[in-house]
Amino acid sequence: MTEFNRTESSASGVAPAGAVAAGVLREAEAWTSAQCELLSGMGAIWTDWLRRQQEAIDASARSVQQMFECRNAADLAQIQQEWLAGTAKRSVSDISALACDSMALGWWVVGADRLGSGGKSAPRSTERAKSADEVPLQRAAAE
């Protein structure tokens, strides 16, 4: 009478402790895997952003050097205008790349890309985002 029948407890809907523990461990592993993917993707995004910032600093340093070497006001105004235009283009490009990479990483981590990716690793941005005047050309070509 005091004997416990395992088949009856499984049939009545109560899962054995081992199955519950295995389920919890499986979910914990999936969560930590997603966190690892997210952090490595964020590392790639920040690395690309820092590379673009270094390029911007180098371009600004070259412009300042040209301004120091300039001998007339017309050349100085032209150098300043080129520097300002380049800075604006880089800013738009950086914001666009950061937004696109962040969105792609977010979708990838939640699994939206995994349906057709066949287990590919997280997307990494390796090329610089297109400038603002290149984007409409790409859209027109795609249509």
Stockholm file with secondary structure:
# STOCKHOLM 1.0

chainA/1-143         MTEFNRTESSASGVAPAGAVAAGVLREAEAWTSAQCELLSGMGAIWTDWLRRQQEAIDASARSVQQMFECRNAADLAQIQQEWLAGTAKRSVSDISALACDSMALGWWVVGADRLGSGGKSAPRSTERAKSADEVPLQRAAAE
#=GR chainA/1-143 SS CCCCCHHHHHHTTCCCHHHHHHHHHHHHHHHHHHHHHHHHHHHHHHHHHHHHHHHHHHHHHHHHHHHHHCCSHHHHHHHHHHHHHHHHHHHHHHHHHHHHHHHHHHHHHHTSSHHHHSSCCCCCCCSCCCCTTTHHHHHHHHC
#=GC SS_cons         CCCCCHHHHHHTTCCCHHHHHHHHHHHHHHHHHHHHHHHHHHHHHHHHHHHHHHHHHHHHHHHHHHHHHCCSHHHHHHHHHHHHHHHHHHHHHHHHHHHHHHHHHHHHHHTSSHHHHSSCCCCCCCSCCCCTTTHHHHHHHHC
//
